[in-house]
């Protein structure tokens, strides 16, 4: 089993090339988007270590999106 860590990569489609079983690369990835739920954006960049208020719905949206992304094709995140 092979696992990749993908900090700062919040685009599941960018990771699909590595994780989809047909590509025979990684078995799963750890994504860290949940770690950034409380980081503000400055333009298109996240500003880590600066606190931003967040709502439970934001957390839920991230979890649901990652859990459902290409599930039927075998995409597996941890």
SEZA-790123 format. One line per 5 residues: number of its first residue (from 1); their letters; for each residue y, x, z negated of C-alpha. Coordinates in Angstrom, 3 decimals, always signed. Layout:
BEGIN
NUM	a	Y/X/Z  ...
***
This chain:
BEGIN
1	xxxxx	+0.000/+0.000/+0.000  +3.432/+1.321/+0.928  +6.700/+0.082/-0.562  +10.244/+0.922/+0.480  +13.392/+0.696/-1.629
6	xxxxx	+16.428/-0.552/+0.262  +19.605/-0.386/-1.819  +22.786/-1.503/-0.070  +20.764/-3.272/+2.651  +21.284/-7.006/+2.323
11	xxxxx	+20.280/-7.903/+5.857  +16.652/-9.019/+5.881  +16.521/-8.857/+9.677  +17.312/-5.121/+9.506  +14.291/-4.632/+7.239
16	xxxxx	+11.921/-6.832/+9.236  +11.220/-3.993/+11.669  +9.671/-2.035/+8.802  +7.890/-4.798/+6.907  +6.413/-7.188/+9.449
21	xxxxx	+2.654/-6.530/+9.613  +2.693/-6.298/+13.414  +4.822/-3.133/+13.159  +2.406/-1.327/+10.781  +5.145/+0.433/+8.798
26	xxxxx	+5.667/-0.684/+5.161  +3.785/-3.371/+3.260  +6.836/-4.544/+1.312  +10.387/-3.668/+0.346  +12.374/-3.810/-2.840
31	xxxxx	+15.800/-5.176/-2.050  +18.680/-4.901/-4.489  +20.944/-7.719/-3.377  +20.612/-9.371/-6.792  +22.112/-6.255/-8.336
36	xxxxx	+25.302/-6.857/-6.357  +25.796/-10.546/-7.191  +28.523/-9.530/-9.641  +30.170/-6.900/-7.398  +33.344/-7.936/-5.565
41	xxxxx	+33.896/-7.386/-1.860  +36.838/-5.352/-0.606  +37.027/-6.095/+3.089  +33.421/-5.699/+4.244  +32.460/-3.241/+1.481
46	xxxxx	+30.950/-3.988/-1.918  +32.774/-2.430/-4.835  +30.054/-1.549/-7.364  +30.701/-1.235/-11.079  +33.623/-3.681/-10.952
51	xxxxx	+32.753/-7.015/-12.556  +33.091/-10.218/-10.571  +32.318/-13.676/-11.908  +29.381/-15.359/-10.200  +27.638/-18.726/-10.291
56	xxxxx	+23.984/-19.527/-10.735  +23.962/-21.083/-7.251  +24.807/-17.664/-5.740  +21.815/-16.124/-7.492  +19.567/-18.970/-6.375
61	xxxxx	+20.710/-18.659/-2.755  +19.835/-14.958/-2.664  +16.373/-15.523/-4.141  +15.527/-18.450/-1.864  +16.771/-16.652/+1.258
66	xxxxx	+14.652/-13.569/+0.590  +11.563/-15.537/-0.431  +11.602/-17.662/+2.722  +12.655/-15.070/+5.306  +9.908/-14.789/+7.947
71	xxxxx	+7.280/-15.701/+5.363  +4.991/-17.155/+8.029  +5.068/-13.801/+9.879  +4.124/-11.819/+6.789  +7.506/-10.444/+5.655
76	xxx	+7.023/-9.431/+2.032  +9.763/-8.426/-0.362  +9.277/-7.581/-4.000
***
